[in-house]
Amino acid sequence: MKPTYVGLFVGLILGLALVLEGFGEMLVVALAGAVGYLVMKVVEGELDPSDYIGGASRRGL
C-alpha cells in the first residue's frame, strides 16, 4: 500500500475517533483525511511545501 493512502486512512481514522456524530463532524473527518493525504505527499517527496509557504520566492537581491 502506498504511503499516501496510509496517510489518508490514518487521518480519516483519527478524525473519526475525535468526532463520531453529525454533519459538521463528518466535515472535520474529511479535513483530517485531506491533511493526512497532503502530509504523506510531502513525506514521499511528491509535493514541495516551499512552493506554497514562500521559501522558494527569494530571488537574488
C-alpha positions in Angstrom: 0.0 0.0 0.0 1.3 3.4 -0.9 2.3 5.7 2.0 -0.1 8.3 0.6 -3.0 6.0 1.2 -1.8 5.1 4.6 -1.7 8.8 5.5 -5.1 9.3 4.1 -6.5 6.4 6.2 -4.7 7.5 9.4 -6.1 11.0 9.0 -9.6 9.6 8.5 -9.4 7.2 11.4 -8.0 9.9 13.8 -10.7 12.3 12.7 -13.3 9.6 13.2 -12.0 8.8 16.6 -12.1 12.5 17.5 -15.7 13.0 16.5 -18.4 10.4 16.0 -21.7 12.3 15.2 -23.3 14.9 13.0 -22.6 16.6 9.6 -20.2 19.1 11.0 -18.0 16.4 12.5 -18.1 14.5 9.2 -16.5 17.5 7.6 -13.8 17.5 10.3 -13.1 13.9 9.4 -12.8 14.8 5.7 -10.5 17.6 6.5 -8.3 15.3 8.7 -8.1 12.9 5.8 -7.1 15.6 3.4 -4.4 16.8 5.8 -3.1 13.2 6.2 -3.0 12.8 2.4 -1.0 16.1 2.0 1.4 15.2 4.8 2.2 11.9 3.1 2.6 13.6 -0.3 5.3 15.8 1.4 6.9 12.8 3.0 7.0 10.9 -0.3 8.6 14.0 -2.0 5.8 14.5 -4.5 4.8 17.9 -3.0 7.2 20.7 -2.1 5.7 22.9 0.6 8.2 25.7 0.0 6.3 26.5 -3.2 3.4 27.5 -1.1 4.9 29.0 2.0 7.2 31.4 0.3 10.5 29.6 0.8 11.2 29.5 -3.0 10.1 33.1 -3.6 13.5 34.5 -2.6 15.3 36.0 -5.6 18.8 37.3 -6.0 19.0 40.7 -4.4 
